[in-house]
């Protein structure tokens, strides 16, 4: 594993506004550049040293939620748009776009394993008035699973690449206050979507109408476990009683560990408070990042924090008021 060296506040000297209504949903590091995607933005390539935009491609997508980087291409996936994946060369030229198979796509995620590109999403024949979801798994853009009964709305994926296992976290149906973990054996002749034993992620005092979201998930090969992060928000009690960041793990068999860390800010403000991402930093620590409101006025600070692998406890936290970038 390559060493990750955080850019400190003294190193960070630029910011970049990518345009009106172009919210950023994902960033990836690629050598000396950053690839960003988001709302009304297919992708933008930004020089990491000075923040200059190398190229930018807008789109008619509602949002780009996934960026897959390869040596010669940048592949982006989006929701509520007229494509499933767009492929750009390193100069930003559009090489191909693959039409999607349904009116609405939910939870579009992808992963490259060797020479094979796997992607998942759910669709609904009822558009935005969905009452159930049909799940699809593709291998190199050819359908391997189309499950019409799973009712799964995907949120995050992780891959055990050595054993060709894909893990998925998602909501079941319309309720959003708990998340189920699944796995797919990609080496199987007929891959199947299987719920993990003891694989239900919950948080205290949440009921239908509240929300628990898993934002990111990785497979730690050395520890042989899934590690996930997200947030849980109670909206129904008066006053609201629960806003927490979630860090958890599952060993892929039957053991689940979940830690809730209460946010500092005003309970109930929801989207301003989140644990967004988790990275495998070293043999002892993960690195997590997110944001936390500090008052009822929606003043929000970003943070990074070390998470101890042995018990998922937060070792250190540094709160920042700007974007923290990572050098890989």
PAPA-623297 format. One record per residue (C-alpha): residue in one letter; x, y, z; residue number from 1. Coordinates in steps of 0.05 Angstrom, whole numbers, plus 5000, padded with zeros to 4 digits. Layout:
N
PT   residuo      u      v      w   num
PT         A      X      Y      Z   NUM
...
//
This chain:
328
PT   residuo      u      v      w   num
PT         X   5000   5000   5000     1
PT         X   5026   5069   4982     2
PT         X   5036   5117   5039     3
PT         X   4984   5171   5046     4
PT         X   5011   5240   5064     5
PT         X   4958   5291   5083     6
PT         X   4967   5361   5055     7
PT         X   4969   5406   5116     8
PT         X   4937   5474   5123     9
PT         X   5004   5506   5108    10
PT         X   5009   5468   5042    11
PT         X   4938   5483   5019    12
PT         X   4938   5549   4982    13
PT         X   4881   5548   4932    14
PT         X   4807   5536   4924    15
PT         X   4767   5527   4860    16
PT         X   4696   5547   4841    17
PT         X   4674   5501   4785    18
PT         X   4611   5540   4766    19
PT         X   4540   5557   4784    20
PT         X   4500   5499   4812    21
PT         X   4558   5451   4801    22
PT         X   4560   5417   4869    23
PT         X   4616   5366   4879    24
PT         X   4596   5295   4899    25
PT         X   4662   5257   4888    26
PT         X   4736   5271   4882    27
PT         X   4793   5224   4864    28
PT         X   4868   5234   4865    29
PT         X   4906   5219   4800    30
PT         X   4980   5234   4804    31
PT         X   4988   5309   4807    32
PT         X   4915   5321   4791    33
PT         X   4846   5315   4821    34
PT         X   4785   5289   4784    35
PT         X   4720   5317   4809    36
PT         X   4648   5301   4791    37
PT         X   4581   5327   4815    38
PT         X   4516   5361   4798    39
PT         X   4512   5385   4726    40
PT         X   4585   5364   4720    41
PT         X   4609   5301   4686    42
PT         X   4681   5312   4707    43
PT         X   4735   5364   4717    44
PT         X   4811   5353   4719    45
PT         X   4846   5401   4767    46
PT         X   4920   5413   4777    47
PT         X   4934   5395   4850    48
PT         X   4992   5444   4856    49
PT         X   4958   5509   4837    50
PT         X   4883   5492   4829    51
PT         X   4881   5508   4755    52
PT         X   4827   5472   4714    53
PT         X   4860   5429   4661    54
PT         X   4792   5411   4630    55
PT         X   4719   5409   4650    56
PT         X   4660   5374   4619    57
PT         X   4590   5394   4639    58
PT         X   4532   5346   4628    59
PT         X   4457   5341   4629    60
PT         X   4460   5293   4687    61
PT         X   4427   5309   4753    62
PT         X   4492   5288   4787    63
PT         X   4555   5248   4776    64
PT         X   4563   5201   4835    65
PT         X   4620   5156   4813    66
PT         X   4688   5165   4781    67
PT         X   4731   5105   4760    68
PT         X   4803   5122   4741    69
PT         X   4845   5080   4693    70
PT         X   4912   5094   4661    71
PT         X   4883   5124   4598    72
PT         X   4811   5140   4615    73
PT         X   4765   5173   4665    74
PT         X   4698   5138   4671    75
PT         X   4639   5175   4704    76
PT         X   4571   5150   4724    77
PT         X   4509   5191   4739    78
PT         X   4437   5190   4760    79
PT         X   4373   5216   4725    80
PT         X   4407   5228   4659    81
PT         X   4410   5200   4588    82
PT         X   4473   5158   4599    83
PT         X   4497   5106   4648    84
PT         X   4573   5115   4641    85
PT         X   4614   5166   4602    86
PT         X   4687   5153   4584    87
PT         X   4736   5210   4574    88
PT         X   4809   5208   4553    89
PT         X   4861   5244   4595    90
PT         X   4851   5307   4554    91
PT         X   4776   5309   4570    92
PT         X   4751   5286   4503    93
PT         X   4688   5243   4506    94
PT         X   4705   5175   4477    95
PT         X   4639   5138   4489    96
PT         X   4575   5139   4528    97
PT         X   4533   5079   4544    98
PT         X   4457   5089   4544    99
PT         X   4422   5069   4608   100
PT         X   4368   5017   4610   101
PT         X   4313   5051   4649   102
PT         X   4282   5119   4664   103
PT         X   4312   5127   4734   104
PT         X   4377   5098   4762   105
PT         X   4391   5094   4837   106
PT         X   4457   5081   4871   107
PT         X   4501   5074   4809   108
PT         X   4568   5047   4832   109
PT         X   4626   5012   4797   110
PT         X   4692   4978   4810   111
PT         X   4749   4953   4766   112
PT         X   4777   4884   4783   113
PT         X   4832   4862   4736   114
PT         X   4807   4868   4665   115
PT         X   4734   4867   4686   116
PT         X   4690   4927   4702   117
PT         X   4632   4912   4748   118
PT         X   4576   4961   4761   119
PT         X   4511   4959   4800   120
PT         X   4448   5001   4803   121
PT         X   4374   4996   4817   122
PT         X   4317   5019   4774   123
PT         X   4242   5027   4781   124
PT         X   4187   5023   4729   125
PT         X   4149   5075   4770   126
PT         X   4199   5132   4762   127
PT         X   4204   5181   4820   128
PT         X   4140   5150   4849   129
PT         X   4179   5086   4863   130
PT         X   4150   5036   4911   131
PT         X   4200   4980   4895   132
PT         X   4269   4974   4863   133
PT         X   4298   4924   4814   134
PT         X   4372   4909   4823   135
PT         X   4422   4900   4766   136
PT         X   4495   4876   4764   137
PT         X   4535   4884   4700   138
PT         X   4602   4855   4679   139
PT         X   4636   4896   4625   140
PT         X   4567   4928   4612   141
PT         X   4533   4861   4601   142
PT         X   4478   4841   4649   143
PT         X   4495   4786   4699   144
PT         X   4439   4796   4750   145
PT         X   4372   4829   4743   146
PT         X   4335   4817   4808   147
PT         X   4263   4842   4808   148
PT         X   4248   4823   4880   149
PT         X   4308   4848   4921   150
PT         X   4277   4918   4930   151
PT         X   4348   4944   4941   152
PT         X   4368   5018   4936   153
PT         X   4445   5016   4936   154
PT         X   4487   5066   4976   155
PT         X   4559   5040   4976   156
PT         X   4602   4983   4951   157
PT         X   4668   4950   4968   158
PT         X   4707   4895   4934   159
PT         X   4749   4838   4962   160
PT         X   4788   4835   4897   161
PT         X   4831   4776   4917   162
PT         X   4770   4732   4927   163
PT         X   4724   4765   4875   164
PT         X   4671   4784   4926   165
PT         X   4630   4847   4918   166
PT         X   4597   4877   4980   167
PT         X   4538   4924   4977   168
PT         X   4504   4969   5029   169
PT         X   4434   4993   5014   170
PT         X   4364   5011   5037   171
PT         X   4310   4959   5028   172
PT         X   4249   4991   4998   173
PT         X   4229   5062   5017   174
PT         X   4248   5060   5090   175
PT         X   4315   5095   5102   176
PT         X   4328   5085   5176   177
PT         X   4368   5021   5170   178
PT         X   4417   4992   5119   179
PT         X   4426   4919   5097   180
PT         X   4494   4890   5076   181
PT         X   4497   4841   5018   182
PT         X   4551   4802   4981   183
PT         X   4558   4774   4911   184
PT         X   4608   4720   4891   185
PT         X   4632   4747   4824   186
PT         X   4667   4681   4808   187
PT         X   4602   4642   4812   188
PT         X   4572   4616   4747   189
PT         X   4506   4648   4765   190
PT         X   4522   4705   4815   191
PT         X   4468   4718   4867   192
PT         X   4454   4776   4914   193
PT         X   4458   4748   4985   194
PT         X   4444   4785   5051   195
PT         X   4502   4779   5100   196
PT         X   4485   4743   5166   197
PT         X   4476   4795   5221   198
PT         X   4485   4847   5166   199
PT         X   4433   4899   5186   200
PT         X   4463   4967   5204   201
PT         X   4420   5005   5254   202
PT         X   4426   5062   5303   203
PT         X   4388   5074   5367   204
PT         X   4318   5106   5368   205
PT         X   4310   5110   5293   206
PT         X   4242   5093   5262   207
PT         X   4209   5099   5194   208
PT         X   4217   5171   5171   209
PT         X   4286   5178   5203   210
PT         X   4349   5167   5161   211
PT         X   4413   5126   5166   212
PT         X   4461   5131   5107   213
PT         X   4524   5093   5092   214
PT         X   4568   5140   5052   215
PT         X   4630   5098   5040   216
PT         X   4654   5026   5049   217
PT         X   4720   4991   5039   218
PT         X   4746   4920   5045   219
PT         X   4807   4916   5091   220
PT         X   4845   4856   5062   221
PT         X   4894   4851   5120   222
PT         X   4840   4854   5173   223
PT         X   4792   4813   5129   224
PT         X   4732   4857   5144   225
PT         X   4686   4909   5114   226
PT         X   4693   4979   5143   227
PT         X   4638   5030   5131   228
PT         X   4621   5101   5151   229
PT         X   4560   5146   5147   230
PT         X   4510   5182   5191   231
PT         X   4444   5173   5228   232
PT         X   4391   5226   5240   233
PT         X   4327   5226   5281   234
PT         X   4273   5272   5254   235
PT         X   4210   5245   5287   236
PT         X   4216   5258   5361   237
PT         X   4202   5327   5388   238
PT         X   4254   5352   5400   239
PT         X   4300   5307   5357   240
PT         X   4344   5264   5400   241
PT         X   4397   5231   5356   242
PT         X   4448   5257   5306   243
PT         X   4510   5214   5301   244
PT         X   4567   5194   5256   245
PT         X   4573   5119   5244   246
PT         X   4637   5078   5238   247
PT         X   4628   5003   5234   248
PT         X   4655   4937   5209   249
PT         X   4631   4868   5188   250
PT         X   4676   4808   5180   251
PT         X   4637   4782   5119   252
PT         X   4611   4723   5160   253
PT         X   4568   4742   5219   254
PT         X   4604   4792   5265   255
PT         X   4581   4865   5263   256
PT         X   4611   4922   5303   257
PT         X   4579   4992   5301   258
PT         X   4603   5055   5336   259
PT         X   4561   5118   5341   260
PT         X   4595   5184   5352   261
PT         X   4549   5242   5371   262
PT         X   4557   5305   5330   263
PT         X   4574   5369   5366   264
PT         X   4522   5412   5332   265
PT         X   4448   5425   5335   266
PT         X   4408   5360   5335   267
PT         X   4364   5351   5275   268
PT         X   4400   5392   5223   269
PT         X   4415   5328   5186   270
PT         X   4453   5337   5121   271
PT         X   4505   5385   5149   272
PT         X   4531   5329   5194   273
PT         X   4562   5268   5163   274
PT         X   4621   5220   5161   275
PT         X   4635   5220   5087   276
PT         X   4693   5174   5072   277
PT         X   4740   5122   5101   278
PT         X   4811   5104   5077   279
PT         X   4859   5048   5097   280
PT         X   4917   5089   5124   281
PT         X   4964   5039   5158   282
PT         X   4967   4973   5195   283
PT         X   4937   5008   5257   284
PT         X   4892   5064   5231   285
PT         X   4839   5084   5182   286
PT         X   4830   5157   5162   287
PT         X   4759   5184   5162   288
PT         X   4732   5252   5141   289
PT         X   4667   5290   5143   290
PT         X   4632   5352   5169   291
PT         X   4597   5374   5232   292
PT         X   4553   5434   5245   293
PT         X   4573   5474   5306   294
PT         X   4509   5512   5319   295
PT         X   4435   5517   5301   296
PT         X   4456   5569   5248   297
PT         X   4485   5514   5203   298
PT         X   4557   5537   5212   299
PT         X   4595   5475   5190   300
PT         X   4667   5453   5198   301
PT         X   4702   5398   5160   302
PT         X   4745   5348   5197   303
PT         X   4793   5290   5189   304
PT         X   4804   5238   5242   305
PT         X   4845   5176   5257   306
PT         X   4805   5114   5272   307
PT         X   4839   5057   5310   308
PT         X   4830   4991   5273   309
PT         X   4828   4948   5336   310
PT         X   4765   4978   5365   311
PT         X   4742   5032   5315   312
PT         X   4755   5086   5367   313
PT         X   4771   5157   5344   314
PT         X   4844   5171   5361   315
PT         X   4850   5243   5339   316
PT         X   4807   5295   5306   317
PT         X   4827   5360   5271   318
PT         X   4772   5407   5250   319
PT         X   4782   5448   5187   320
PT         X   4742   5502   5153   321
PT         X   4766   5484   5083   322
PT         X   4775   5423   5039   323
PT         X   4828   5373   5062   324
PT         X   4862   5339   5003   325
PT         X   4902   5275   5002   326
PT         X   4967   5259   4966   327
PT         X   4970   5185   4947   328
//
